[in-house]
């Protein structure tokens, strides 16, 4: 017989050397009683934290795709460990964005974006790149940090899904229609 005992006096969050993880405080400020955050809560959390610097807050859609990228249990929510993983990705993307924004405008133009995509290891056709530019750029062809993150999430997730279905690594994958929809619509 197995007995499970839960003592509510213990903290329900990760601790390191007896102190709560500093990132947990950011997470917990918006997490509900279930210890999970949804897209709107993620948006609030990231806005409060200032992770986007002086750039405008993340859109709700970008928050949804960030959660979808790490939502392994398909709940539409994110726990603390997933949040920590996202935080690390956001830190990398922010540094990449800053490094490739050569004119320090706070946005990327087409040439800056093309350089970033190449640095990620993608070799896109001009048509694919133009499709990305049309989808993610604002008027004038500029990419904001918010859109850069959404693009980065989608490129990562779709590339991972494709790689799993391309066992010979020859650039060809087979998808069932339902599988294709889950890969593309869940992002």
C-alpha positions as CSV (number, residue, x, y, z in Angstrom):
1,X,0.0,0.0,0.0
2,X,1.4,3.4,-1.0
3,X,0.5,6.4,1.1
4,X,1.0,9.9,-0.2
5,X,1.3,12.7,2.3
6,X,1.4,16.3,1.5
7,X,2.5,18.8,4.1
8,X,1.2,22.3,3.1
9,X,3.9,24.0,5.3
10,X,6.6,23.4,2.7
11,X,7.0,25.8,-0.2
12,X,5.6,24.5,-3.4
13,X,8.3,26.0,-5.6
14,X,11.9,25.1,-6.3
15,X,14.4,26.3,-3.8
16,X,18.2,26.6,-4.1
17,X,20.3,26.6,-0.9
18,X,17.2,27.4,1.1
19,X,16.3,30.6,-0.9
20,X,13.5,30.7,-3.5
21,X,14.8,31.0,-7.1
22,X,14.7,34.7,-7.9
23,X,12.9,33.9,-11.2
24,X,10.2,32.1,-9.3
25,X,9.1,35.4,-7.7
26,X,8.5,36.8,-11.2
27,X,6.6,33.6,-12.2
28,X,4.6,33.4,-9.0
29,X,3.4,37.0,-9.2
30,X,1.0,36.0,-11.9
31,X,0.6,32.2,-11.6
32,X,-2.7,31.1,-10.4
33,X,-3.4,28.7,-7.5
34,X,-2.6,25.8,-9.9
35,X,1.0,27.0,-10.3
36,X,0.6,27.5,-14.0
37,X,0.3,30.6,-16.3
38,X,-1.8,31.1,-19.3
39,X,-1.0,33.5,-22.2
40,X,-2.6,36.6,-20.6
41,X,-0.7,35.9,-17.4
42,X,2.5,35.4,-19.3
43,X,2.0,38.7,-21.1
44,X,1.5,40.4,-17.7
45,X,4.6,38.6,-16.2
46,X,6.9,39.5,-19.1
47,X,5.6,43.1,-19.2
48,X,6.2,43.5,-15.4
49,X,9.7,41.9,-15.6
50,X,10.8,44.3,-18.4
51,X,12.4,41.4,-20.3
52,X,11.5,43.3,-23.5
53,X,13.5,46.3,-22.4
54,X,12.1,49.6,-23.6
55,X,10.3,47.8,-26.4
56,X,6.6,47.4,-26.4
57,X,5.0,44.5,-24.5
58,X,4.5,41.2,-26.1
59,X,1.3,40.6,-27.9
60,X,-1.1,38.0,-26.7
61,X,-0.5,36.0,-29.8
62,X,3.2,35.9,-29.2
63,X,2.6,34.8,-25.7
64,X,0.4,32.0,-27.0
65,X,3.1,30.7,-29.4
66,X,5.7,30.9,-26.6
67,X,3.5,28.7,-24.4
68,X,2.8,26.3,-27.3
69,X,6.5,25.9,-28.0
70,X,7.1,24.4,-24.5
71,X,3.6,23.0,-23.7
72,X,4.6,19.3,-23.6
73,X,1.5,18.3,-21.7
74,X,-0.8,20.2,-24.0
75,X,-2.6,22.2,-21.3
76,X,-2.2,25.6,-22.9
77,X,-0.4,26.6,-19.7
78,X,3.2,26.8,-18.5
79,X,4.6,25.6,-15.3
80,X,7.7,27.1,-13.6
81,X,10.3,24.8,-15.3
82,X,8.8,25.6,-18.7
83,X,8.9,29.3,-17.7
84,X,12.6,29.0,-16.8
85,X,13.3,27.4,-20.2
86,X,11.4,30.2,-22.0
87,X,13.2,32.8,-20.0
88,X,16.5,31.4,-21.2
89,X,15.3,31.4,-24.8
90,X,14.0,35.0,-24.4
91,X,17.4,36.1,-23.1
92,X,19.1,34.6,-26.1
93,X,16.7,36.0,-28.6
94,X,16.9,39.5,-26.9
95,X,20.7,39.4,-27.2
96,X,20.6,38.2,-30.8
97,X,18.1,40.9,-31.6
98,X,20.3,43.6,-30.1
99,X,23.4,42.2,-31.8
100,X,21.8,42.2,-35.3
101,X,20.0,45.5,-34.9
102,X,23.0,47.3,-36.3
103,X,21.5,50.7,-36.6
104,X,20.1,50.5,-33.0
105,X,16.6,51.4,-34.2
106,X,14.8,48.9,-31.9
107,X,13.6,47.1,-35.1
108,X,15.2,44.9,-37.8
109,X,15.1,45.7,-41.5
110,X,15.1,43.0,-44.1
111,X,18.9,42.8,-44.3
112,X,19.3,42.5,-40.6
113,X,16.6,39.8,-40.4
114,X,18.1,37.8,-43.3
115,X,21.5,37.9,-41.4
116,X,19.8,36.6,-38.2
117,X,18.0,33.8,-40.0
118,X,21.3,32.7,-41.7
119,X,23.0,32.8,-38.3
120,X,20.4,30.4,-37.0
121,X,21.5,28.0,-39.7
122,X,18.5,28.4,-42.1
123,X,19.2,28.5,-45.8
124,X,15.8,29.9,-47.1
125,X,14.8,30.5,-50.6
126,X,14.1,34.2,-51.5
127,X,10.4,33.2,-51.8
128,X,10.4,31.7,-48.3
129,X,12.2,34.7,-46.9
130,X,9.7,37.1,-48.6
131,X,6.8,35.2,-47.1
132,X,8.4,35.5,-43.6
133,X,9.0,39.2,-44.2
134,X,5.4,39.8,-45.3
135,X,4.0,37.8,-42.3
136,X,6.1,39.3,-39.6
137,X,7.0,42.8,-40.6
138,X,5.1,46.0,-39.8
139,X,4.5,48.8,-42.3
140,X,7.8,49.8,-43.9
141,X,9.2,46.2,-43.7
142,X,10.5,46.5,-40.1
143,X,10.4,43.6,-37.6
144,X,9.8,44.4,-33.9
145,X,11.2,42.3,-31.0
146,X,7.7,40.9,-30.4
147,X,7.5,39.7,-34.0
148,X,11.1,38.5,-34.0
149,X,10.3,36.3,-31.0
150,X,7.1,34.9,-32.6
151,X,9.1,34.1,-35.8
152,X,11.9,32.5,-33.8
153,X,9.4,30.3,-31.9
154,X,7.7,29.2,-35.0
155,X,10.9,28.5,-36.9
156,X,12.2,26.5,-34.0
157,X,9.0,24.5,-33.5
158,X,8.3,23.8,-37.2
159,X,12.0,22.8,-37.8
160,X,11.9,20.4,-34.8
161,X,8.6,18.9,-36.1
162,X,10.1,18.5,-39.6
163,X,13.3,17.0,-38.3
164,X,11.4,14.4,-36.3
165,X,9.7,13.3,-39.6
166,X,12.9,13.4,-41.8
167,X,14.8,10.5,-40.4
168,X,17.3,10.4,-43.3
169,X,17.9,14.1,-43.0
170,X,17.4,14.6,-46.8
171,X,15.0,17.5,-46.6
172,X,11.9,15.4,-47.1
173,X,9.3,14.6,-44.5
174,X,6.0,12.8,-44.5
175,X,3.0,14.2,-42.6
176,X,-0.5,12.9,-42.2
177,X,-3.0,15.8,-42.7
178,X,-4.0,15.7,-39.0
179,X,-0.4,15.8,-37.9
180,X,0.4,18.7,-40.3
181,X,-2.5,20.7,-38.8
182,X,-1.3,20.0,-35.3
183,X,2.2,21.1,-36.2
184,X,1.1,24.3,-37.9
185,X,-2.0,25.4,-36.0
186,X,-0.7,24.8,-32.5
187,X,1.9,27.5,-33.0
